[in-house]
Amino acid sequence: MRMTTTRSSTTALRADRGTGGRGTGGRDTGGRDTGPRATVVQTAAGARRALAELVSGLGTALAALAVLLLLALAAVTVPLGVGLLLAPVAVRALHALAGWERARLARHGAEVPAPEPPPTRLRTAVLDVTTQREARWLMRHATGGLLLGLLGLLLPVAAVRDTVFPLLWPLMPEGTTSTSIGLGTARSWPEAAAVTLLGLGWTAVLLGLGPGMARLQAVPGRRLLTAGAGTDLSLRVAELTATRAAALDAHAAELRRIERSLHDGTQNRIVSVTVLLGAARRMVARDPAGAEELLERAHSAAEQALAELRTVSRSILPPVLTDRGLAGALSGLAAESPVPCRTQVDTEQRCAASVEATAYFVVAEALTNIAKHSGARQAAVTVRVRGGRLHLRIEDDGRGGAETGGGGGSGLTGIRRRVAAHDGTMLITSPPGGPTTLEVDLPCG
């Protein structure tokens, strides 16, 4: 295993040369907390995202309970004939709710590919595999998902209520239960203060178990609402066709970029060198001083052309990936970033060269977008290789609002195409006001 952690910025890189890049008190040279405080902030952010996911799941769970009751009512009233009228409505409601749940899961994680639309005829739709899988999800989400959603809604309320109970105790009527679970009555200040410990316990539960509860709530939907591997091969073929087309488009765009760089930059420099050398040769006999000046200008233009040519060649496949691996390459990107950036790379194995190159370009494009559009004060890049897949996470504390089309997030479209070419997934979370999180998952190859 190779673990590499780098904290760097343009200014910090200079300081590192003289001081080793470390300050005092658990801070880097940019003055940012990099120890326990950063861990607490990340844990709190993860719990906040988990609570948002649980509460959004509560909405679909309540709707699932209503649809489940409608389906049960339709099944019970079939002998009376009423069920035959309710069944089509209930089945359509089931499909609509399943689509709603897929959209919700995509907002909070990887996209859930939808299967082909089920048949419209009632009898065929009831016997359809997709309908049966959605019905199984409905029963699980209307029970377990509803319970987890209620916990996600009530636990923060209980945590706040019990934590601040000593402040509210003097205002409460005599005999009021002191805890949020309805046990005990505080008769003195020490007893009222002890309730705060219960509130802190609820908070610890939220921080420690919140993300796991959100994942548990999402498991039935991700397993049962996705397109089946053996039943919807046409969807997979269509997806691979679109992925191949996107990869070809990305390849063509990259070739055009390289051609423009060579034509507008390097070629013009070389032409300038040729012109200056020709003029110097004609002047060398009658004006040696002028010829010397032209030769100096030609030398400078040749050096600039060589630098631009190196830049273009490195953009095709950075040699640092071969020399230092992904960790070293990302450390170099972080050091050159105008926004102070911290990198952490934990790799158990080397990935395919094309996958590492894609990860490198994803980070490079993301850091460029952060510097240009986000207004962020700091960024963080985390890379892990687990189970034969490379997980990439890029975070910043900017203004948010990044999207994959147009505006400040236009570069994200290119990132999505590069990731899709490797059959990977990309998820961006960027609410207005920030923070922005870009997560990419790639097979190691």
C-alpha positions as a printed Julia matrix, in Angstrom:
445×3 Matrix{Float64}:
   0.0     0.0     0.0
   1.19    3.49   -0.72
  -0.28    6.39    1.23
   0.63    9.91    0.13
  -0.73   13.09    1.66
   0.15   16.5     0.26
  -0.97   19.93    1.37
   0.13   22.64   -0.97
  -0.53   25.96   -2.62
   1.41   28.4    -4.73
   2.68   30.29   -1.7
   3.0    27.23    0.53
   5.23   25.54   -2.05
   7.78   28.3    -1.69
   7.61   28.1     2.09
   8.04   24.32    2.01
  11.52   24.7     0.56
  12.71   26.57    3.61
  10.55   25.25    6.45
   9.38   21.82    5.37
   5.86   23.12    4.76
   4.77   22.83    8.39
   3.68   25.46   10.84
   2.61   24.88   14.41
  -0.59   23.86   16.1
  -1.74   21.33   13.49
  -1.84   23.85   10.62
  -0.16   23.89    7.23
   1.73   26.85    5.84
  -1.46   28.33    4.48
  -2.86   28.56    8.02
  -5.54   25.92    7.54
  -6.44   23.29   10.11
  -5.38   19.86    8.9
  -5.89   17.74   12.01
  -8.83   16.99   14.29
 -10.74   20.1    13.23
 -10.78   19.01    9.59
 -12.0    15.55   10.67
 -14.81   17.08   12.71
 -15.86   19.3     9.82
 -15.91   16.36    7.39
 -17.88   14.2     9.85
 -20.43   16.95   10.4
 -20.77   17.51    6.66
 -21.31   13.78    6.09
 -23.97   13.66    8.81
 -25.71   16.7     7.31
 -25.82   15.07    3.87
 -27.07   11.81    5.41
 -29.89   13.62    7.26
 -30.92   15.4     4.07
 -31.02   12.04    2.27
 -33.01   10.39    5.07
 -35.57   13.19    5.17
 -35.96   13.15    1.37
 -36.43    9.37    1.64
 -39.14    9.97    4.23
 -41.14   11.81    1.56
 -41.01    8.88   -0.88
 -41.62    6.43    1.99
 -44.87    8.19    2.94
 -45.91    8.13   -0.71
 -44.92    4.44   -0.85
 -47.16    3.72    2.14
 -50.07    5.43    0.39
 -49.49    3.49   -2.84
 -49.16    0.24   -0.88
 -52.52    0.86    0.78
 -54.02    1.66   -2.62
 -52.68   -1.61   -4.07
 -54.02   -3.54   -1.07
 -57.41   -1.88   -1.44
 -57.48   -2.74   -5.14
 -56.59   -6.37   -4.42
 -59.24   -6.72   -1.7
 -62.02   -5.13   -3.76
 -61.38   -7.09   -6.98
 -64.31   -9.47   -6.26
 -66.59   -6.43   -6.0
 -65.38   -5.02   -9.31
 -64.02   -1.84   -7.72
 -60.53   -3.28   -7.66
 -60.51   -3.58  -11.45
 -60.97    0.18  -11.63
 -58.39    0.94   -8.92
 -55.7    -1.48  -10.17
 -54.6     0.54  -13.27
 -54.38    3.71  -11.16
 -52.38    1.91   -8.48
 -49.95    0.39  -11.0
 -49.37    3.76  -12.69
 -48.81    5.32   -9.28
 -46.28    2.59   -8.48
 -44.3     3.26  -11.68
 -44.39    7.01  -11.11
 -43.2     6.65   -7.51
 -40.39    4.31   -8.61
 -39.25    6.96  -11.1
 -39.35    9.58   -8.34
 -37.2     7.35   -6.13
 -34.65    6.79   -8.93
 -34.33   10.56   -9.37
 -33.91   11.0    -5.6
 -31.2     8.34   -5.39
 -29.37    9.92   -8.33
 -29.28   13.26   -6.5
 -27.63   11.65   -3.49
 -25.39    9.08   -5.18
 -24.74    7.16   -8.35
 -27.4     7.21  -11.03
 -29.92    4.36  -11.01
 -30.56    3.32  -14.63
 -34.26    2.8   -15.27
 -35.49   -0.36  -17.01
 -37.63   -0.31  -20.11
 -41.16    1.04  -19.59
 -43.51   -1.74  -18.51
 -46.47   -2.8   -20.7
 -49.61   -0.69  -20.6
 -52.12   -3.56  -20.44
 -53.02   -4.31  -16.83
 -52.57   -8.08  -16.86
 -49.25   -7.91  -18.72
 -48.02   -5.09  -16.49
 -48.84   -7.04  -13.31
 -46.87  -10.06  -14.56
 -43.97   -7.91  -15.78
 -40.64   -8.39  -13.97
 -40.16   -4.64  -13.57
 -43.53   -4.24  -11.85
 -42.79   -7.12   -9.51
 -39.4    -5.68   -8.56
 -40.97   -2.27   -7.95
 -43.65   -3.87   -5.77
 -40.98   -5.58   -3.65
 -39.2    -2.25   -3.26
 -42.51   -0.61   -2.33
 -43.07   -2.95    0.6
 -39.54   -2.51    1.92
 -39.45    1.25    1.52
 -42.92    1.76    3.02
 -41.75   -0.05    6.18
 -38.0     0.09    6.77
 -37.46    3.21    4.68
 -40.27    4.98    6.53
 -38.78    4.07    9.91
 -35.32    5.27    8.93
 -36.75    8.48    7.5
 -38.62    9.18   10.74
 -35.41    8.62   12.69
 -33.63   11.06   10.4
 -36.31   13.64   11.11
 -36.79   13.1    14.84
 -33.24   12.45   16.03
 -32.01   16.02   15.29
 -35.05   17.42   17.06
 -34.41   15.19   20.08
 -30.71   16.08   20.08
 -31.4    19.81   20.09
 -34.24   19.56   22.62
 -32.27   17.49   25.17
 -29.05   19.47   24.73
 -30.69   22.81   25.49
 -33.11   21.4    28.11
 -31.39   23.14   31.06
 -32.15   26.48   29.4
 -35.82   25.56   28.92
 -36.37   23.8    32.26
 -37.28   26.9    34.31
 -39.99   27.77   31.77
 -41.65   24.35   31.69
 -44.71   23.41   33.78
 -44.03   21.35   36.87
 -44.08   17.62   36.25
 -43.08   17.84   32.56
 -40.91   14.94   31.43
 -37.34   16.05   31.04
 -36.17   13.81   28.17
 -37.34   13.64   24.58
 -38.21    9.96   25.01
 -40.69   10.75   27.78
 -38.74    9.33   30.73
 -37.84   11.08   33.97
 -38.74   14.38   35.54
 -36.08   16.89   36.51
 -36.49   18.31   40.02
 -33.14   20.1    40.36
 -30.52   21.82   38.27
 -28.12   18.82   38.34
 -30.91   16.56   37.04
 -31.75   19.08   34.31
 -28.08   19.35   33.35
 -27.84   15.56   33.13
 -30.38   15.61   30.29
 -27.74   17.4    28.22
 -25.73   14.17   28.23
 -28.63   12.42   26.5
 -28.69   15.19   23.89
 -24.98   14.74   23.28
 -25.63   11.0    22.94
 -28.24   11.67   20.23
 -25.72   13.9    18.48
 -23.1    11.15   18.59
 -25.61    8.71   17.12
 -26.32   11.12   14.26
 -22.65   11.67   13.53
 -21.7     8.01   13.75
 -24.72    6.19   12.34
 -26.34    8.82   10.1
 -24.43    7.94    6.9
 -25.0     4.21    7.47
 -28.73    4.77    8.0
 -28.92    6.72    4.73
 -27.13    3.93    2.85
 -29.43    1.32    4.44
 -32.5     3.3     3.38
 -31.21    3.48   -0.22
 -30.25   -0.22   -0.55
 -33.69   -1.57   -1.65
 -34.05    1.13   -4.31
 -30.57    0.63   -5.72
 -31.05   -3.13   -5.88
 -34.63   -3.44   -7.08
 -35.28   -0.31   -9.15
 -32.25   -0.6   -11.39
 -32.34   -2.23  -14.79
 -31.8    -5.98  -14.44
 -28.6    -7.36  -15.95
 -30.42  -10.15  -17.77
 -33.72   -8.48  -18.64
 -32.7    -5.13  -20.09
 -29.67   -5.81  -22.25
 -30.97   -3.41  -24.88
 -30.56   -0.55  -22.39
 -26.98   -1.6   -21.74
 -26.28   -1.73  -25.47
 -27.76    1.75  -25.89
 -25.71    3.03  -22.96
 -22.49    1.58  -24.37
 -23.31    3.04  -27.79
 -23.78    6.48  -26.28
 -20.6     6.04  -24.22
 -18.6     5.11  -27.31
 -19.97    8.12  -29.17
 -19.06   10.38  -26.26
 -15.56    8.88  -26.14
 -15.08    9.5   -29.85
 -16.3    13.09  -29.43
 -13.92   13.63  -26.53
 -11.06   12.14  -28.57
 -11.87   14.41  -31.53
 -12.06   17.46  -29.24
  -8.68   16.54  -27.75
  -7.13   16.25  -31.21
  -8.55   19.66  -32.16
  -7.11   21.16  -28.97
  -3.67   19.71  -29.7
  -3.85   20.9   -33.32
  -4.77   24.44  -32.22
  -1.98   24.48  -29.67
   0.59   23.37  -32.24
  -0.71   25.63  -35.03
  -1.33   28.81  -33.05
   1.58   28.51  -30.67
   4.53   26.28  -31.54
   4.27   26.66  -35.33
   4.15   30.46  -35.13
   7.2    30.47  -32.86
   9.16   28.27  -35.28
   8.17   30.46  -38.24
   9.37   33.47  -36.26
  12.7    31.72  -35.59
  13.09   30.97  -39.3
  12.38   34.58  -40.31
  14.77   35.97  -37.7
  17.55   33.57  -38.69
  17.12   34.52  -42.36
  17.27   38.21  -41.56
  20.32   37.7   -39.35
  22.14   35.8   -42.11
  21.56   38.66  -44.54
  22.76   41.26  -42.0
  25.79   39.43  -40.63
  28.16   40.96  -43.21
  27.01   44.59  -43.19
  25.65   44.93  -39.61
  27.12   42.39  -37.18
  25.58   44.14  -34.15
  22.08   44.02  -35.69
  22.61   40.38  -36.66
  23.61   39.58  -33.07
  20.37   41.15  -31.8
  18.3    39.16  -34.29
  20.07   35.96  -33.28
  19.25   36.72  -29.63
  15.58   37.18  -30.51
  15.63   33.96  -32.55
  17.16   32.11  -29.6
  14.46   33.43  -27.27
  11.7    32.46  -29.74
  13.18   28.96  -30.06
  13.17   28.53  -26.28
   9.52   29.64  -26.13
   8.62   27.21  -28.92
  10.35   24.38  -27.05
   8.5    25.26  -23.83
   5.14   25.28  -25.63
   5.95   21.99  -27.33
   6.75   20.43  -23.95
   3.46   21.75  -22.56
   1.51   20.19  -25.43
   3.31   16.86  -25.12
   2.68   16.74  -21.38
  -1.02   17.45  -21.92
  -1.26   14.33  -24.11
   0.12   11.98  -21.44
   2.0    13.6   -18.54
   5.36   11.84  -18.12
   5.1    12.47  -14.38
   2.48    9.7   -14.26
   5.1     7.22  -15.45
   7.92    8.64  -13.35
   6.15    9.33  -10.03
   2.76    7.65  -10.33
  -0.65    9.16   -9.72
   0.24   10.42   -6.25
   3.21   12.43   -7.48
   1.32   13.77  -10.48
  -1.57   15.0    -8.34
   0.85   16.55   -5.86
   2.31   18.58   -8.71
  -1.16   19.73   -9.8
  -1.99   20.78   -6.24
   1.28   22.69   -5.93
   0.54   24.65   -9.12
  -3.1    25.39   -8.21
  -3.87   29.06   -7.42
  -6.32   27.8    -4.76
  -4.61   26.12   -1.76
  -5.19   22.41   -2.25
  -4.69   19.35   -0.05
  -4.27   15.92   -1.67
  -4.51   12.47   -0.13
  -3.79    9.41   -2.27
  -4.22    5.9    -0.87
  -3.46    3.3    -3.53
  -3.16   -0.45   -3.08
  -2.28   -1.01   -6.73
  -1.46    0.86   -9.91
  -4.32    1.31  -12.32
  -4.16    1.15  -16.1
  -2.25    4.03  -17.67
  -5.37    5.32  -19.43
  -7.33    5.29  -16.15
  -4.61    7.18  -14.28
  -4.42    9.68  -17.14
  -8.17   10.2   -16.94
  -7.96   10.73  -13.16
  -5.14   13.22  -13.71
  -7.12   15.22  -16.27
 -10.25   15.13  -14.1
  -8.33   16.68  -11.21
  -6.6    19.19  -13.51
  -9.9    20.34  -15.04
 -11.64   20.44  -11.67
  -8.89   22.56  -10.09
  -8.99   24.88  -13.11
 -12.75   25.3   -12.69
 -12.34   25.92   -8.96
  -9.74   28.64   -9.58
 -11.8    30.32  -12.33
 -15.38   30.11  -11.13
 -15.84   29.0    -7.52
 -14.27   31.76   -5.45
 -13.06   29.02   -3.09
 -10.44   29.58   -0.42
  -9.29   25.96   -0.31
  -9.79   22.63   -2.03
  -9.13   18.97   -1.26
  -8.49   15.96   -3.49
  -8.88   12.41   -2.14
  -8.04    9.3    -4.16
  -8.54    5.72   -3.01
  -8.29    2.37   -4.76
 -10.58   -0.27   -3.31
 -11.94   -3.46   -4.81
 -10.43   -2.87   -8.22
 -11.97    0.61   -8.58
 -10.48    4.07   -8.28
 -12.56    6.51   -6.23
 -11.81   10.2    -6.74
 -13.28   13.01   -4.63
 -12.66   16.73   -5.17
 -14.09   19.29   -2.73
 -14.0    23.07   -2.44
 -15.61   25.65   -0.18
 -16.67   27.99   -2.99
 -20.01   29.51   -3.9
 -21.45   26.32   -5.45
 -24.0    26.22   -8.25
 -21.79   24.18  -10.6
 -23.62   22.32  -13.36
 -22.55   20.06  -16.21
 -23.88   22.35  -18.89
 -22.95   25.95  -19.58
 -21.86   28.7   -17.26
 -19.1    28.22  -14.85
 -19.31   24.46  -14.93
 -18.93   23.96  -18.68
 -15.68   22.01  -18.15
 -17.68   19.38  -16.25
 -19.16   18.15  -19.52
 -15.69   17.17  -20.72
 -15.02   15.45  -17.41
 -18.25   13.46  -17.7
 -17.32   12.33  -21.23
 -13.86   11.2   -20.16
 -15.31    9.25  -17.24
 -18.06    7.69  -19.37
 -15.44    6.49  -21.87
 -14.09    4.19  -19.11
 -17.58    3.07  -18.06
 -17.21    5.07  -14.86
 -19.64    7.23  -12.94
 -19.57   10.9   -11.97
 -21.61   12.69   -9.32
 -21.5    16.39   -8.52
 -23.14   18.0    -5.5
 -23.06   21.79   -5.65
 -25.92   23.57   -3.87
 -26.04   27.39   -4.16
 -23.69   28.78   -1.55
 -21.52   25.65   -1.64
 -19.66   23.57   -0.88
 -19.08   21.68   -4.13
 -18.16   17.99   -4.2
 -17.21   16.1    -7.36
 -17.04   12.3    -7.03
 -15.74   10.05   -9.8
 -15.6     6.26   -9.77
 -13.47    4.44  -12.38
 -12.56    0.79  -12.94
  -8.83    0.25  -12.51
  -8.64   -1.69  -15.76
